[in-house]
Amino acid sequence: MRFISYSLLTLFAVAPSAWATVTVSSPSNGQTVGTTASYIATSTTTCSRGVASMGVYVDNQLVKVVDANTLSTSISLTAGNHQTVVQEWDYCGGSTYTPIAVTVAATAAGQSGVSVTSPAANSTVGLLPTYVASATSTCSRGVASMGVYVDNLLVKVVNGSELNTAIPLTLGNHETVVQEWDYCGGSTYTAVPVVVATASKVSVTSPAPNSTVGLLVDFMATATSTCSTGVASMGVYANNQLLYKAQGATLNKSLELSAGAQHTVIEEWDNCGGTASSTIDFTVSDAGTKLSNLQAGNGCQSWGQLPPVYVDCSPCTGLNWSMAQKIKSPSLSGAAAQFNTTGSTPYGVVLWYNPVIGQYSTQGLPDEGKTLVPSLHNFTYDTDLYIDNLAVTQVLEFDVAMYMNGTGMFFGTQCEHLGSGGWDVLNNVTQQWNSAGVPCKLANGWNHLTLQFQRGTGNQLIYQSITLNGVTYNINKTYAPFTVPASWYGITVNYQMDGNSKQSANTTYLDNLSLTYW
C-alpha cells in the first residue's frame, strides 16, 4: 500500500491504472453533521486483484484506513466546515476518491453519548451475545436511532435511544461498535471489542435414539459449556414446540407425548449467549392401556408378615391393619384410599394387592385365553401418595407382579425412608433387595410417584426409572425372573407399608393409582 501527500489541489490527481469507483452512503455531500460523523462507503475496481484498502481524509489529513473494499467508521470533527475525502487504493497501483464536504454546527447538532451495559468491552461472549445500550444527545430533537457494527459492517439498526438485541457472531475476535444517530445530524459511538470462545455440548441419557417408549417419556440430559459463567438453562422441544424448560445444566423430566413418531430436540443455553442441542428421534407406542383409580375399586386384598422369616399371615400376632376407601380428605380426586397399620411386633409389614388382569381380575380382564398377559412388556405404575407422619414411615413398597407359564416377574420397588434413605429394587432370584443407587426424598403431605418397568427378552425384569415429585432417576437395572407354581397367572398391583422399631401407628393414603400397560 502507498500513500501520497500533496497539496489539497493535487492530492487526488493520481492517474489510476485501473478504473475504480467509491460510493459513499453516509454522510452526503454538503450535509451538516455532528461532532462525530459516520462514514459508510464501498468501492469497486477493474483491477484483477481487487481493492486493497480505503481511507478517509479530513482537511488533507489521512485519519482512517481499513484494509477492505468497504468502510464503516466514525470520524471525530471540530465545529466548522470540512473538506473530507473517501479514497480507495487497489492492488494494481490505482486509486480513486469521492469528495464529501460537511459542516459541523456544534450548537445545532450537539454532542451525544452511547452507554453500553452488555457485553463488556474485551469480554468473552457466546455465539449469540445480547447488546444492551442507551444513548443521549443534547440535540433538541433527541436520538433518532441506534445500531451495531460488527467488523465494520452495520448488522442492526433500531429506532430510538434504547437498544436491546442479540447479535450472531462467529468464533474468534470481533471489533464491534454501538452507534447512535441524532435528529440534528450528529452521531457518536462506543467500541466494544469482544472474543467469541465458547463451545457447548448436550449429552442425552434418555430416551435412547430410535427406541420405542411409552406414553410417559423420561427426558434426562446434561450440558457443558466453556462459557465462564456456565449453562443457564435446558429445554425439550417436540415437533418444534418448547414443552419444558429448566434452569441449570441438568434436565430430568417425564413428559407425556402423543403416540407415533417423535422428533425431539434437547437444547441448552449458556450465560454467554451460546447454545447447543442434541436431536433424539423415537417412537411412542400407541398400544398403552390405562387402568385408572385402582384405589377406589373393589377386590383389593391384603396379608401381613412378621420377622424374622416374613411368612404370610392373616391375622398376625402383634400386627393390625385396615383399609378405608373413597376418602374425601385428604384427597385429590375425592376418592382416596386410607391405609392404617399398628401393633406391638416391631418391623411387621402389610401388603395390599389388587389382581387387575388374569385370575380374580378386578377390572373384568380374566384373560381366559391367556393371550393378553404374554403380549405385555411395558408397565407404568403411577400414584399420588399422602404421608401423614414421616417420623414413623419406615419403608413403603410399590410393586407390579406378573405371573405366567410357571415364571414370576415381581417388579419390587421400595423407599427406605428411615433406613438407607434410598430406593431399592428386588432381585427375583435371590429375593434380596438391592440398592438402586438413588435417593428417596418423601415429603409430609402429597407426593407423586411414577415407576416404569419392562419385561425384556427371556422375561428379564428391567427396572427403567423412578420419578418422585418431578425428579426422574434412570435406573436401568436388569434381573432374571424366578419360578412360581404353574397355576399362577395374571398381573397384580401392590402397595406395602413396613413398620418401624416400635410398630408405631401409621396412616398413609393413595389416590389416582393407575397401571398403564402395553
Number of C-alpha atoms within 10 A of each C-alpha: 9 5 7 8 11 11 9 12 8 9 11 18 12 12 11 16 15 17 14 20 16 21 15 22 13 14 18 14 16 13 14 22 27 32 25 24 23 24 18 19 22 19 24 18 25 15 17 10 10 18 25 19 20 25 22 25 19 19 14 17 12 16 12 15 16 16 14 18 20 21 25 19 23 19 19 13 18 13 14 12 15 18 16 19 21 26 25 31 27 28 17 17 16 20 26 23 21 17 17 21 17 22 19 23 19 19 13 18 26 22 19 23 18 21 15 21 13 14 18 13 16 14 14 19 25 28 22 19 21 19 19 16 22 19 25 18 24 17 20 13 12 20 26 19 19 25 21 25 21 19 16 18 16 17 12 15 16 15 13 16 19 19 23 13 17 14 16 14 18 12 13 13 15 18 16 19 22 26 28 33 29 28 18 24 23 29 30 25 25 18 16 21 18 21 19 22 19 20 16 19 16 21 15 19 14 15 19 14 13 13 12 16 19 23 22 17 17 25 20 21 23 19 26 18 24 16 21 14 10 17 25 20 19 26 21 25 16 17 11 10 10 14 13 15 16 15 13 16 19 19 25 20 21 19 14 11 17 14 15 14 14 16 15 20 19 26 24 31 25 29 17 26 20 25 24 17 19 15 15 18 16 17 19 20 16 13 13 17 11 14 13 17 18 23 23 21 15 11 16 18 12 19 17 23 21 19 11 8 7 12 11 15 14 12 12 19 14 13 23 20 21 13 16 13 17 16 18 12 13 19 20 15 15 14 20 27 27 21 20 16 21 21 19 16 20 18 22 27 28 28 19 19 20 24 24 22 22 25 17 16 17 18 17 10 16 19 15 11 8 14 9 15 21 13 10 15 16 18 22 23 22 20 22 21 23 24 19 17 14 16 13 20 25 21 21 20 20 23 21 24 17 24 24 20 14 13 17 24 25 21 27 21 23 24 23 22 20 14 11 13 16 17 24 22 24 21 21 20 13 10 11 11 15 14 17 21 13 15 17 18 15 21 15 12 14 20 17 19 20 23 23 26 24 21 19 14 9 8 17 16 25 22 23 19 20 23 20 18 14 14 16 21 20 21 18 14 15 16 19 16 21 18 14 15 12 12 11 16 25 24 21 24 22 21 20 19 26 24 25 22 13 14 23 19 17 23 21 22 24 28 29 21 21 19 23 19 20 19
